């Protein structure tokens, strides 16, 4: 089974929920806009942990500004798909 069938990026959903653009996230997280675009479009094949931390820090700053009561976590932006469910995506 292909490992790329074992995860699903949900970053676009969070961006919509927070009402922020991909570019605004990239600027706030200090990462390349192409990195955010690839994640939203499900084209990311490799991510550095440091990049994920920058993205989550930026998303949580936006969430606090918008008075969200929950913390955005890795599970909010990347979904793990168990092997026996991978064919569904």
C-alpha beads as a LAMMPS data file, in Angstrom:
LAMMPS data file: protein, C-alpha beads

89 atoms
88 bonds

1 atom types
1 bond types

-500.0 500.0 xlo xhi
-500.0 500.0 ylo yhi
-500.0 500.0 zlo zhi

Masses

1 110.0

Atoms # bond

1 1 1 0.000 0.000 0.000
2 1 1 1.221 3.472 -0.912
3 1 1 1.990 5.634 2.129
4 1 1 0.474 8.646 0.347
5 1 1 -2.911 6.944 0.644
6 1 1 -2.528 6.829 4.410
7 1 1 -3.044 10.507 5.257
8 1 1 -5.347 13.321 4.268
9 1 1 -4.615 17.021 4.738
10 1 1 -7.451 19.043 6.260
11 1 1 -5.629 22.377 6.312
12 1 1 -8.056 23.922 3.829
13 1 1 -10.954 23.232 6.199
14 1 1 -9.203 25.021 9.071
15 1 1 -8.338 27.979 6.849
16 1 1 -12.010 28.283 5.915
17 1 1 -13.092 27.951 9.525
18 1 1 -10.701 30.726 10.569
19 1 1 -11.466 32.762 7.428
20 1 1 -7.816 33.226 6.466
21 1 1 -6.131 32.878 3.118
22 1 1 -3.366 30.436 2.290
23 1 1 -1.031 33.357 1.655
24 1 1 -1.851 34.996 4.984
25 1 1 -1.024 31.738 6.774
26 1 1 2.250 31.432 4.868
27 1 1 3.273 34.967 5.820
28 1 1 2.316 34.522 9.484
29 1 1 4.011 31.101 9.701
30 1 1 7.062 32.340 7.788
31 1 1 6.930 29.475 5.305
32 1 1 6.743 29.336 1.523
33 1 1 3.242 29.917 0.110
34 1 1 3.803 26.874 -2.127
35 1 1 4.108 24.715 0.992
36 1 1 0.668 25.789 2.182
37 1 1 -0.838 25.441 -1.302
38 1 1 0.571 21.917 -1.648
39 1 1 -0.861 20.930 1.740
40 1 1 -4.290 22.330 0.922
41 1 1 -4.280 20.546 -2.439
42 1 1 -3.060 17.268 -0.944
43 1 1 0.178 17.290 -2.932
44 1 1 2.591 17.360 0.002
45 1 1 4.761 14.279 0.176
46 1 1 7.152 15.347 2.940
47 1 1 7.004 17.868 5.771
48 1 1 9.521 18.975 8.321
49 1 1 8.310 18.918 11.924
50 1 1 9.513 22.492 12.257
51 1 1 7.187 23.513 9.411
52 1 1 4.229 21.847 11.120
53 1 1 5.009 23.677 14.359
54 1 1 5.179 27.022 12.523
55 1 1 1.830 26.316 10.843
56 1 1 0.156 25.282 14.098
57 1 1 1.566 28.273 15.992
58 1 1 0.258 30.645 13.317
59 1 1 -3.162 28.944 13.176
60 1 1 -3.501 29.185 16.942
61 1 1 -2.582 32.880 16.907
62 1 1 -5.345 33.447 14.345
63 1 1 -7.729 31.308 16.412
64 1 1 -7.071 33.377 19.551
65 1 1 -7.631 36.615 17.600
66 1 1 -10.990 35.215 16.486
67 1 1 -11.809 34.103 20.033
68 1 1 -11.818 30.378 19.304
69 1 1 -12.010 28.401 22.515
70 1 1 -10.124 25.318 21.341
71 1 1 -6.509 24.723 20.434
72 1 1 -5.793 23.665 16.870
73 1 1 -3.663 20.521 16.847
74 1 1 -1.924 18.321 14.315
75 1 1 -5.052 16.147 14.138
76 1 1 -6.951 19.201 12.849
77 1 1 -4.697 19.574 9.824
78 1 1 -3.559 16.022 9.037
79 1 1 -5.756 12.951 9.242
80 1 1 -4.179 9.522 9.588
81 1 1 -5.964 6.848 7.568
82 1 1 -5.669 3.281 8.870
83 1 1 -4.495 0.756 6.326
84 1 1 -7.849 -1.007 6.063
85 1 1 -9.627 2.305 5.326
86 1 1 -7.137 3.756 2.822
87 1 1 -9.133 2.646 -0.222
88 1 1 -11.998 4.983 0.759
89 1 1 -10.053 8.162 -0.154

Bonds

1 1 1 2
2 1 2 3
3 1 3 4
4 1 4 5
5 1 5 6
6 1 6 7
7 1 7 8
8 1 8 9
9 1 9 10
10 1 10 11
11 1 11 12
12 1 12 13
13 1 13 14
14 1 14 15
15 1 15 16
16 1 16 17
17 1 17 18
18 1 18 19
19 1 19 20
20 1 20 21
21 1 21 22
22 1 22 23
23 1 23 24
24 1 24 25
25 1 25 26
26 1 26 27
27 1 27 28
28 1 28 29
29 1 29 30
30 1 30 31
31 1 31 32
32 1 32 33
33 1 33 34
34 1 34 35
35 1 35 36
36 1 36 37
37 1 37 38
38 1 38 39
39 1 39 40
40 1 40 41
41 1 41 42
42 1 42 43
43 1 43 44
44 1 44 45
45 1 45 46
46 1 46 47
47 1 47 48
48 1 48 49
49 1 49 50
50 1 50 51
51 1 51 52
52 1 52 53
53 1 53 54
54 1 54 55
55 1 55 56
56 1 56 57
57 1 57 58
58 1 58 59
59 1 59 60
60 1 60 61
61 1 61 62
62 1 62 63
63 1 63 64
64 1 64 65
65 1 65 66
66 1 66 67
67 1 67 68
68 1 68 69
69 1 69 70
70 1 70 71
71 1 71 72
72 1 72 73
73 1 73 74
74 1 74 75
75 1 75 76
76 1 76 77
77 1 77 78
78 1 78 79
79 1 79 80
80 1 80 81
81 1 81 82
82 1 82 83
83 1 83 84
84 1 84 85
85 1 85 86
86 1 86 87
87 1 87 88
88 1 88 89
